[in-house]
Amino acid sequence: MGIMLTEAAANEIRRVLDEQNRPELKYVRVGVVGGGCSGFQYDFNFTNEYDEAKDVFGEQHGVGVVVDKKSDLFLDGTTIDFYTGLDKRGFTFNNPNAVKSCGCGSSFSA
């Protein structure tokens, strides 16, 4: 798996899963979809399943991470962090494959 979760991101994912009180949601699914102002955007949601033939699975800091194999190519080497500051709060993607990204950081071109 080419994605790395920081401990802060894993803690926030666990917090959200606990807060939602939906035990059927076991994993975070990370992917890339077409769209956004730079061509691709990150897809980040919770799921309870993955397909071994189509997905890559890994566990980091106690969080199961699922990435479809097509997205894994675009996300190889990406670090997902959770930032908390006075100016903003949220997940950040540090993707070395992104040639250009938009100002909001939610879309990129590779």
Secondary structure, DSSP 8 states (H G I E B T S, - for coil): ---EE-HHHHHHHHHHHHHHT-TT--EEEEEEEE-STTSEEEEEEEES---TTTEEEEEETTEEEEEEHHHHHHHTT-EEEEEE-SS-EEEEEE-TT-SEE-TTSSEEE-
